[in-house]
Amino acid sequence: MKLIPGRRAQSLDDAIQLAFGETGRQDMSPELARLFMPALDAERLAVESEKRLHAAVHARFGPRAERRGQRWLVPLPQPGYDEGKPPCWLSLLRRTW
């Protein structure tokens, strides 16, 4: 998981485009990210991201600082081919940004 600070996304579509832009995957369709959203372990990722955000905000702005805003978890598919035994399989590695 990677946090992208300092940029604002007003919607899930903006967050997907921002994540794809940060990783150099502007040519991917946002629908591909939406396809993998049900596969996210949202509860575990939410807890992990809140801990990271809390630590980053307090490290930068002090212990009394508070974060405002929304959080979107965007799955980032990484297509590839598994060249093992025939037939070749299309594999998608899923990372969250």
C-alpha positions in Angstrom: 0.0 0.0 0.0 1.3 3.5 -0.9 -0.1 6.8 0.5 -0.2 9.7 -1.9 -0.2 12.8 0.3 -0.8 16.4 -0.8 -3.2 15.6 -3.6 -7.0 15.8 -3.5 -9.4 13.4 -5.1 -13.0 14.4 -5.1 -14.4 11.0 -6.1 -13.4 7.4 -6.5 -12.8 8.0 -10.2 -10.4 10.8 -9.3 -8.6 8.5 -6.8 -8.3 5.8 -9.4 -6.9 8.2 -12.0 -4.5 9.6 -9.5 -3.3 6.1 -8.5 -2.9 5.1 -12.1 -1.0 8.3 -12.9 1.4 7.9 -10.0 2.3 4.4 -11.1 2.6 5.2 -14.8 -0.5 3.2 -15.8 -2.5 5.9 -17.4 -3.5 3.6 -20.2 -5.4 1.2 -17.9 -9.2 1.5 -17.7 -10.7 2.5 -14.4 -13.1 -0.4 -14.8 -10.2 -2.7 -14.2 -9.7 -1.3 -10.8 -13.4 -1.5 -10.0 -13.3 -5.2 -11.1 -10.9 -6.0 -8.3 -12.5 -3.8 -5.5 -14.6 -6.7 -4.1 -11.4 -8.7 -3.6 -9.9 -6.1 -1.3 -9.6 -7.0 2.4 -11.1 -3.6 3.2 -11.2 -4.0 7.0 -7.5 -4.9 7.3 -6.4 -2.3 4.8 -8.5 0.4 6.5 -6.9 -0.3 9.9 -3.4 -0.3 8.3 -4.0 2.9 6.3 -5.4 4.7 9.3 -2.3 3.8 11.3 0.0 5.0 8.6 -1.9 8.2 8.0 -2.1 9.0 11.7 1.7 8.5 12.1 2.5 10.5 9.0 0.3 13.5 10.0 1.7 13.5 13.5 5.3 13.2 12.4 4.9 16.1 10.0 2.6 18.5 11.8 2.8 17.6 15.5 0.9 15.5 18.0 -2.3 17.6 18.0 -2.7 17.7 14.2 -5.8 16.1 12.8 -6.4 14.7 9.3 -9.5 15.7 7.4 -10.7 14.2 4.2 -11.7 10.9 2.6 -9.8 7.8 2.0 -10.1 5.6 -1.1 -8.4 2.2 -1.4 -7.6 1.6 -5.1 -6.6 -1.9 -6.2 -3.8 -1.7 -8.8 -3.8 -4.7 -11.2 -0.4 -5.6 -12.7 -1.0 -7.8 -15.7 1.5 -10.4 -16.7 1.9 -13.8 -18.2 2.7 -17.0 -16.4 5.0 -18.8 -18.9 4.9 -22.2 -17.1 3.4 -25.2 -18.6 1.2 -24.6 -21.7 -1.3 -23.1 -22.0 0.0 -19.7 -20.9 -2.1 -18.1 -18.2 -2.9 -14.4 -17.9 -2.1 -13.5 -14.3 -3.0 -10.3 -12.5 -1.0 -9.2 -9.4 -3.1 -7.0 -7.2 -1.6 -4.2 -5.1 -3.4 -1.5 -3.3 -2.5 2.2 -3.6 
